[in-house]
Each structure stands twice: as C-alpha cells, then as structure tokens.
C-alpha cells in the first residue's frame, strides 16, 4: 500500500429528496459502518470545543428520544440487536 496524501475538506453538501441542497459551513459528516464500532468522521472548520458541543448535543438527543438505556447498554459492551439479559 502506498502512503495516502493529506487532504483537507473543501466542503460538505447535504442533498434533500426534493432536489435542494445545503452547504455546511462548519460541522462534520459521520459514516457509520454496519456491524462495526469504526466511524469515518470528516470535519470542516471544527474547533476543539465544537467537538465537546457536538458530543453533548448527541447525548442530549439520545436522552430526549428516551434511549438512555440503550446508551448505557452500549457503554457496557452490549451492541445493537444483542440482549444483555
């Protein structure tokens, strides 16, 4: 394998089903690989504290959706579709 060249993110564009688009000025895009804990994260104009805000916001969303038990199970090693009982 050859050495991969360093690349900077030039932009993140969201495409909607109605054909419209939105250009993200600061944020990230995460690719969740099915069956894996590996995440591919691309970030654009993200400062260190932005990551703290992002993590807090995602945990707050999990809480609002009533999925705290799922988060705790995952933190304890129980994956999606597994039963901890």
C-alpha positions in Angstrom: 0.0 0.0 0.0 1.2 3.5 -0.8 1.2 6.4 1.6 -2.0 8.4 1.4 -1.6 12.1 0.8 -3.0 14.5 3.3 -6.3 16.1 2.1 -8.3 19.0 3.5 -12.1 19.0 3.4 -13.2 21.6 0.9 -16.9 21.4 1.7 -19.9 19.3 2.9 -23.1 19.5 1.0 -26.4 17.9 2.1 -28.8 16.9 -0.7 -32.5 16.7 0.1 -35.1 14.4 -1.6 -36.8 17.5 -3.2 -33.5 18.3 -5.1 -32.5 21.2 -2.8 -29.1 21.4 -1.2 -27.5 23.0 1.8 -23.8 23.8 2.1 -22.5 23.2 5.6 -20.1 25.9 6.7 -18.9 24.2 9.9 -19.6 20.7 11.0 -19.0 17.1 10.4 -20.1 14.1 8.4 -20.0 10.6 10.0 -20.2 7.3 8.1 -21.5 4.5 10.4 -20.3 1.2 9.1 -22.9 -1.5 9.8 -21.7 -4.1 12.4 -18.7 -2.1 13.4 -17.7 0.4 16.0 -15.5 2.2 13.5 -16.6 5.6 12.4 -15.3 7.6 9.5 -15.5 11.2 10.5 -14.9 14.1 8.2 -14.7 17.6 9.8 -14.9 21.1 8.2 -13.9 24.2 10.2 -14.4 22.4 13.5 -12.7 23.8 16.6 -11.8 21.6 19.6 -14.7 23.0 21.7 -17.1 22.3 18.8 -16.5 18.6 19.4 -17.5 19.0 23.0 -20.7 20.7 21.9 -21.4 18.0 19.3 -20.9 15.2 21.8 -23.1 16.9 24.4 -25.8 17.6 21.8 -25.8 13.9 20.7 -26.1 12.7 24.2 -28.9 15.2 24.9 -30.7 13.9 21.8 -30.4 10.3 22.9 -31.9 11.4 26.3 -34.8 13.3 24.6 -35.6 10.3 22.4 -35.8 8.1 25.6 -32.8 5.9 24.6 -30.6 6.4 27.7 -30.9 2.7 28.5 -29.6 1.9 25.0 -26.6 4.3 25.5 -25.8 2.7 28.9 -26.0 -0.8 27.4 -23.7 0.2 24.5 -21.3 1.8 27.0 -21.3 -1.6 28.9 -20.4 -3.5 25.7 -23.9 -4.6 24.5 -24.2 -3.9 20.8 -27.2 -3.3 18.6 -29.5 -6.3 18.5 -27.8 -8.0 21.4 -29.7 -8.9 24.6 -27.9 -8.2 27.9 -30.2 -10.4 29.9 
